[in-house]
Amino acid sequence: MLNLYYKPTCPFCRRVLKVSEEFGVELNLFDISADLELREELIAKGGKTQVPFLEDTEKGEMIYESNDIIEYIRKNYTSV
């Protein structure tokens, strides 16, 4: 399961969302701007409130930085 912690106003988050849609990869979205508990959950998992933050629960991976997230999705969840 791919969980993406994001803010709708973040251009880097929007980039990850656009590319994942183009790849046909489904993400569970967690908007930290709308939910203080999600923000605290993000800090507990990654140590900071930076977004985008991808959590791959199946592979135990946690990744910051939009370019790294996009590359990870491309390598692990597409045939591109």
C-alpha positions in Angstrom: 0.0 0.0 0.0 1.3 3.4 -1.0 0.5 6.2 1.4 1.3 9.8 0.4 1.3 12.5 3.0 0.8 15.8 1.2 -0.6 19.3 1.1 -2.9 20.3 -1.8 -1.2 23.6 -2.3 2.3 22.1 -2.5 3.7 22.1 -6.1 6.0 19.2 -5.4 3.0 17.2 -4.0 0.9 18.1 -7.1 3.8 16.8 -9.3 3.9 13.5 -7.5 0.1 13.2 -7.8 0.1 14.0 -11.5 2.9 11.5 -12.3 1.3 8.7 -10.2 -2.0 9.3 -12.1 -0.1 9.1 -15.4 1.5 5.9 -14.3 -1.9 4.5 -13.1 -0.5 4.0 -9.6 -3.1 4.4 -6.8 -2.0 6.3 -3.7 -3.8 6.6 -0.4 -3.8 10.4 0.3 -3.3 12.0 3.7 -3.7 15.8 3.7 -1.7 17.0 6.6 -3.0 20.6 6.1 -6.5 19.5 7.1 -5.7 17.2 10.0 -3.4 17.8 13.0 -3.4 14.1 13.9 -2.0 13.2 10.4 0.7 15.8 10.8 1.7 14.2 14.1 1.6 10.8 12.5 3.9 12.1 9.7 6.4 13.4 12.3 6.4 10.1 14.1 7.1 8.2 10.9 9.5 10.5 9.1 10.8 12.9 11.8 9.5 16.1 10.1 6.5 17.7 8.5 8.0 17.9 5.0 5.8 16.9 2.2 5.5 15.0 -0.1 6.3 11.9 2.0 5.7 8.4 0.6 5.3 5.4 2.8 5.3 2.0 1.1 3.8 -0.3 3.7 4.5 -3.5 1.7 8.2 -2.8 1.3 8.9 -0.8 4.5 10.2 2.2 2.5 9.7 5.8 3.5 10.8 8.6 1.1 10.8 12.4 1.0 11.5 14.5 -2.1 9.3 14.5 -5.1 11.9 13.4 -7.6 12.9 10.4 -5.4 9.3 9.5 -4.9 8.5 9.6 -8.6 11.6 7.5 -9.4 10.7 5.0 -6.7 7.2 4.6 -8.1 8.5 4.3 -11.6 11.0 1.6 -10.7 8.7 -0.4 -8.3 5.2 0.0 -9.6 5.3 0.5 -13.4 6.6 -1.3 -16.4 8.1 2.0 -17.8 
